[in-house]
């Protein structure tokens, strides 16, 4: 099997394991909150703190990859020609698909905020269409990212630039997929009347996670795409 096939198999296995783990986690949380009524105000505060710490750990996770990127780009070694991007690396145009994906993610951040306002105000048609728009934008972003990968003039084995580029954007893409599943589950829960005006903690967590994904992409767009192309 070639490198593309091996990479796809690794991604597929990781996706299946992640999806199944999320299913088990969210199944128990939905059961405890919606059907058993165990999520009192005290429990909700604990869940919010726990999710904040989780996002904090994700921030540090990305920080490690950005550290590797800046370590190599700010002080290029002789092995890559003492320049950044390395010799013979043709970088992607940041003003094409990356810019479009930035607009798409920012719009999705607005649409999911629109959903939140709709839930608080009890405007359920607004919530419905907001979910549809957000999920559409998330799928569109993922599709464009896959297309960019397929047409990239370099791969993950092309020096430290290829490794850092695909590690950072691929890790972010995985978070986009997880966030999309998170939002889709919230949409199904909304259709099943699990959320009320005052109790929609599961959606709040999905919204926080999605805004985190948006912010990470802005850093990727500015440094990995724009700065590397200068």
Buried (B, 14 or more C-beta within 10 A) or exposed (E): EEEEEEBEEEBEEEBEEBEEEBEEEBEEBBEEBBEEEEBEEEEBEEBBEEBEEBBEEBEEEBEEBBEBBEEBBEEBEEEBBEEBBBEEBEBBEBEEBBBBBBEBBBBBBBBBBBBBEBBEEEBEEBBBBBBEBBBEBBBBBBEBBEEBBEEBEBBBEBBBBBBBBBBBBBBBBBBBBBBBBBBBBBBEBBEEEBBEEEBBBBBBBBBBBBBBBBEBBEBBBEBBBBBBEE
